[in-house]
């Protein structure tokens, strides 16, 4: 078994904010959604084997605990890019011995971990 994708939510009309984070800040490629799903709104992204689907939710509330975790080659550079683009970077190198990581939030407040 392997993970196919992770879905997070955004409010109606929130696709451009999602693109600013997943495409522009994390460097993910936007995927074309199948037409029947594209009609529902949202957007999908992939980089390497990591795929995330951003779905529209009318009564949206950001996921502040549940989160995807992305592994990157250069953690410090990723933190710098995110911070330079105005996204929060909160380091947590103590909770899991031997693992450097930080948490951020997409433009809608959904928690994202970077390792």
N, C-alpha and C positions, 0 to 999 in steps of 0.2 A: 504494500500500500504506500502511496505517496500523496501528499497534499496537492490538490489541483488548484485551488484558489482560496482566498479569504474575501469575505464581503464586509464592507463597512457602509454606513448610511450617510446621507446628506439631506438637507431640506430641499423642497422643490426649488428649482432654479439654481442649485448650488454647484453645478458642474464646473463652471469656470474657476471657482475657488478650489475645487478638488484638483483640477488640472494644474493650478499654480503650485500645489504641493507635490503631487505624485509625478507629474510630467516635468515641470520646470525645476523643482527643487531636488527631487530624488532621481531625475533623469530616466524615468520609466517611459516606455513607448505606449502611446494610446492605441488600443485595439478597436477594430470596428466591431460593434455589437451586431448580432443577428437582427434583422429588421423587426421581428415581432417584439424583441426585447428593447430595441432602440426606441420604440414608440413609448416605452415607459419612462424614458429619461435615464439619467445616470451615465457612467462611463467606466471603461475597463482599461487596465494598464498592466504592462509586463516589462520585466527586466531580468534577463537570465531565466531562471526557472521560477522566479517569484511573480505571481499574478494576483492582482487585487481588483475587485469589482466594487464600484461605488454605486449603490442603489439609492433611489429617491424614496424617502419615507415622509409621508404627510405630517405625522406627529413626531418628527425627528427630535431625538435627544442624543447628544454625543456619548460615545462609549468611553468612559473615563477609566475603566478597569480592564475590561476585555480589550485585546489589541493584537495586531499582527506584529511580528518581530522580523526585521530584515537584516540579513548578514551582508556586510559590505567589505570591500577590500581595504579601504582607508577610512577608518572610523573618525579620525581627527579631521580629515578633509570634509567628510560628510557633515560633521557637526558645524564646521565653519560655513559651509554653503547654506545650511539651514538657518543658522544664526544670522548670516548676512542677508538672507531673504526675509528675516523677521519672525521665523518660527522659533518656539522655545526649545532650549537644549538643557536638559537636567541630567547631569552625570550621576550614575550609580555604579561605582566600581567596588563597593564593599559588600553588597548583599549576596552575591554569588562569587565565592573565592575563585580568583584566576580568570574572571570574565569581565572584560571592559565593555561597558554599554552606556547608553543614555536613552532617555525618553524624550519624545517631542509630541506635538499634536498637529494634525492636519488643520487646514484652515477652518474646519467646522468644530474643532475641539476633540476629535477622536484621538485617543492615545495610540502612539506608535513607538515601538522599541527598535533601536538600532544597535546591533552587536557587531 
